[in-house]
Amino acid sequence: MFPLLNYYVLTDVIYALKDGDLSYGETLGFTLEEINEISQLPLDALLSICHSRASFITVKIHHDILRKQLERARTETQHHQQINRAIRLGGSIALLKHYFGLTSNDVCFNRRLQGISVPYGRSPLPDETMDATIWCRWKALKVKSPDANEAINIMMQITEELASEPNPPSLTVVCNRITFCEQGRTDRRT
């Protein structure tokens, strides 16, 4: 493995030098004298160094940085899964923009990737029974506001719970009904 590492690093340094980037070799730990000498070696000498069994490179893992990168990757993955879930549940462009900051192009692209087609026009309003069911489930889960961070997860949960009902509502319908009812509560208080 290490002879290959020698080869890849030296090749990268040589390409960087050809592009006029002297600092790349320095950031890898080479001295100016070493970079100068490497740049003047003929091809057969470079190949000899690259294929030598003696490795001049060591690999060190920065565990703190790796841990942070892994955490960031996990968070990004969860975020993308949440977006895909919202799209599968029928989230509108406006809803996805509000909760995730997606543009209409982002939403359309993600829908196409998932093979989801959306009918034109507005979603039908649920009947009174479904409306009451949505509201009761929302209140039972005690979310402060439809704009709270956890609200979209709760709305997706409600949409999934109602998926087996006849004429199940989309995520957009669930969100709109909750927002409408919350607005009515606020208006009655003032």
TACOR-V310048 format. One record per backbone hydrogen bond with DSSP energy under -0.5 kcal/mol. NH is the residue of the N-H (numbers start at 1). CO is the residue of the C=O. Records with the same first field share a line. If there is no record, write none. Layout:
# TACOR-V310048
NH->CO  CO
This chain:
# TACOR-V310048
5->1
6->2
7->3  50
8->4
9->5
10->6
11->7
12->8
13->9
14->10
15->11
16->12
17->13
18->14
19->15
20->17
21->16
22->20
26->22
27->23
28->24
29->26
30->25
35->31
36->32
37->33
38->34
39->35
40->36  37
41->37  38
45->42
46->42
47->43
48->44
49->45
50->46
51->47
52->49
55->53
62->60
63->61
66->62
67->63
68->64
69->65
70->66
71->67
72->68
73->69
74->70
75->71
76->72
77->73
78->74
79->75
80->76
81->77
82->78
83->79
84->80
85->81
86->82
87->83
88->84
89->85
90->87
91->86
96->92
97->93
98->94
99->95
100->96
101->97
102->96
107->103
108->104
109->105
110->106
111->107
112->108
113->109
114->110
115->111  112
116->111
117->115
131->127
132->128
133->129
134->130
135->131
136->132
137->133
138->134
139->135
140->136
141->137
142->139
143->138
148->145
151->148
152->148
154->150
155->151
156->152
157->153
158->154
159->155
160->156
161->157
162->158
163->160
165->162
168->165
171->89
172->90
174->170
175->171
176->172
177->173
178->174
179->175
180->176
181->177
182->178
183->179
184->180
185->181
186->182
187->183
188->184
189->185
190->186
